């Protein structure tokens, strides 16, 4: 499994989706204990997926073939089934990441060094191209308090903060790392604070109001940050590095408070926290998606 995504709406918070290296997309409904898989979406790897967070009626995914596929989630006749709506095809490189801003707008990042803003209610053309990065756009995150504010991380080693309402949309650049940025996450309920993890295994806590990083998290034996997720309070930062384990950082003390060396049998690729903050999903190259809950003492 390469990426996992939770639904954001409270009524649908027990639904999640994931994609894999075989080009398949799966949507799970935990309440009904049902799932639906769409096979052969691509003849190559799918890197990313995202559920629309307002009403959970749309699902997007993309990968090596440069397309973003949009699916409708059928909530009436066949609960859990998905049907293809359209393809978005303006990127010229591999799709690395995507996220919904609202019910009609999507952003996507690519190895072509751009990220695009889409109006998916139209024929499927991008509304705007953001060209500031000089290498692959590896990760994106949208501020939950304000969907017009987002952050991007790139192979050019920079983290950029954007306000898509204005013409000169890039409002802040962080160049505190010397390595590719692999994942980036806003802290919950914080419009100005975010975490960025890089290829050297370093996570930096960044604040838009500060000149540099306000926190740094580095374990001597850890390389390459693959994915991150905050707890609902923002106090704990769950991190997957290169390898099979899962590390929990205390954001305030900058210390590791727990570690699971073998969370998966192979590389852990993706983390996602549920909207209620009670369940963490981990997706691994071993072909499993695993659920970690407060009852198990992890969160």
N, C-alpha and C positions, 0 to 999 in steps of 0.2 A: 504494500500500500504506500502511495506516495504523498497523499494529502487527505486530511479529514476536516470537516466543517460542521459545526452545530447550527441548528436553527436558532434565531434570536427572539422570536415572538413567544411570549409566555404560554400562549395556548398551544404552541407547537414545539415547545422547548425539548421535548423528548424525541425529536427527529434529528438525524444527522446523515451526512453524505460522505462518501469517500471515492477516490479514484485509484487506479493501479497502473502498473507497468504494461499491462496487456491491453490497455485502451478501453477499459470498462468503468462504468459509473454505477454506484449502488446507493440507494436511498433506504434508510432504516426508519421504522416507526416503532419505538420501544413500547409505547402504550398498547399498541395492537399486536406487538411481537411479529411484525411482518416486515418484509423487505422486498425491494424490486431492483433488479440489475439490468442495465442497458449495456449489452455487449457490443464490441467492435465499433465503438464511437470513432475510434481512430485505429489505424493499423500500426501505431507506435505508442510510446509512453504518454500518459496523461500526467501532468505535473501539478495541477491545481484544480480546486473546485470551491464553489461558494454558494451558499444558500441566501436568498433574499431575506432580509432581516425584519421586514415590517409585517408581512402576512404569510411568509414562507410559501409563496406560490410559484417562485422561479428558482431555477438551479442552473449554474453556469460551470463549465469546465473547459480546460484547454491544455495543450501540450506541444509535442514536437512538430506537429504538422502545421503550426502557425494559426490554426482556427480556434475561435472560442465558440462553443456550442451552448445554446440557450434552450432549456427545457421547461415546459409547463408541468407543474405538479397538480395532478387531478385530485380534487378533494370531494367530488360528488359521487360519481358512478363507481370508480375503482380507487379506493383510498390507497395512496402510496405509489400508484403508477405514474410514470412520467412520459411525456410525449415531446418530440422534437419540435421546437418553435422556429429557430433560425440559426444561421451561422454568421459570425462576425469575422471579417477576413481582411481588415486593413493592416494588420501587422505583417512584417516581412521576415520575422524570426520566431523562434520557439517561444511559446507562451509560458511564462514563469510563475505568474501570480494574477489573481483577480479578486475583486470584491465589489459588492453592491453598495451604492450610496443610498438608494431608496428603491421604490418599486419600479422605476423606469430608467435608472441610470446605473451604469457599471463602469469601473475602471479596470484596466488590465496592463500588466507589465510584460516586457519581452526582451529576448536576447538581442533585438534590433536596437537597443539602448533607448527606447521610447516607452512612455506609458500613455494610454489613450483613454479618453472619456467618451462613453457611448450613451446614446439615447436608444434603448432597446425597444421603445414603443414605435419607432420608425422602421424604415426598411433595413436597418442594420449597418449604417455608416457611422463612423466616428464623428463626434461633435468637435473634438479638439485633440491636438497632439501636443505632448509635452516633450521637448527635445533637449533639455538641459543636461541630462546625464551623458557621459562619454563612454559608457560601457553598459553591459547588461543590467537592466532593472530587475533585480532578484526578488524584491519584496515590497509590499505595499500594506498600509494599514489606514483605516478611516477612523477619525475621531467619533466616538459614540455620542458625544454631546453636540457636535456640529459636523454634519456630513459634508460640509464644504471644505473642511480642514483635513488634510491627509499627509502622510509621510511616505517617503520612498527610500530604499537602500539599494546600492549599486556596486557592481564590480569596479567602478572608478573610485571606490573607498569612501564616498561621501554619503551622508544622510541629508535629505532635503525635505523641508517643510513647505507645504503648498496651501494656498487659498485659491480655489478654482473660480471664485467669483470675480477675481481681478485679472487685468490683462497681464501684468508681470506676476505670474502666479507663484513663483518660487520666492518665499518670504524669508527663508533662513537656510543656511548651509552649515552643516557640521562636518568638519574634516579632521576629527580627532583620531581616526583610525588610519593605519597604513595598509590595511587589508580589505578584501572584498566584504561587503555587508551582506549577510545571508538571511537574516530575519530581523523584523522590526515590529514593535508592539507599543501602542499607547497604554499607559497605566489607566486602569478603570477610574472613571469619574474625574480624570485629570486631562484638561485640554492642552496643557503645556508640557507634560512629562511623558517620556517614552524610553524604551529600552532598545538598544541596537546590538546585535551579536554578529561577530565577524569570523573570518576564515582562520584567525589565529587563536580562536577559543576565548576571546575577550568579550564581555558584555559591558556596555557603558550605559549608564542612566543619564539621559540628556534632558535638560530643561530649556525650553525656548527662550526663557528670560535670562538664562545664564550664558556666560562666554564659552565655557567648555563643559565637560562632563561633571555631573554632581555625584556620581557613584561609579564604581568599577568592580567587576566580578570576574576573577580569574582563578581557576584551579590549575595547579602545576601539571597534573596528568591529563588535562582535557584539551582536545584539539577540535577545531571547526564547530562552531555553533550551527546546528541544523534547524532548530525550531524552539520557540518560547511561548509561554502562556502565563499570564498573571492570575493569581487568585482574585476573587471578587473584591477583596479589600485592598489589593495591590501590595500587601505586605510580603507575599511569597511569589517568587518567580520560578516557575518550572522550566527546566531547560533540557533539551536533548542535544548532545554533542555527537561527534563522530564516534560510533559504537552502539552498543546495545542498551546503555543505561539511561537513567533519568536522575537529574540532580535538582534539589530544591534549595534555593537561595533565600535567605532573609534579606529583604531589600534594604532595611535600615542598618543592620549590623554588617552587611556585606560578607556574611559567613554562610557556609553550607550547613543546613539544618537536617537534611536527610538525603540519602542516596540509595537508589536501587540499581545495582550493577547490571542486572539482566532483566530489564523490563520487557525486552523482546529477545527472540532468538537471533535476530539479525539487526541491522541498522534501524534505529528509530528515526523516522523521516518527518513526522508531523505531530503537533500537539494542538488541542483545542479544548477550551474551558466552556462548560455549559453556562447559560445565561443566569442561572440561579447560583452559580459558583460551587455547586455540590459535586460535580462529576467532571473529571478530566478524561479526555480521549487521547490515546496514543496510537499512531499508525506506524507499522514497521514493515521492513523489507521481507520479513518472514511470512507475510500474507495475512497477518492478524491486525484487527483493531481491538484495543483493550480499554476497558473502563476502570477508572480508579475513583473511589468514592471516599467521602469523609468517614464512613463506617469502617473503612480499612485503615484509617489512621494516616492517610497520605496527605490530604488537603487540610 
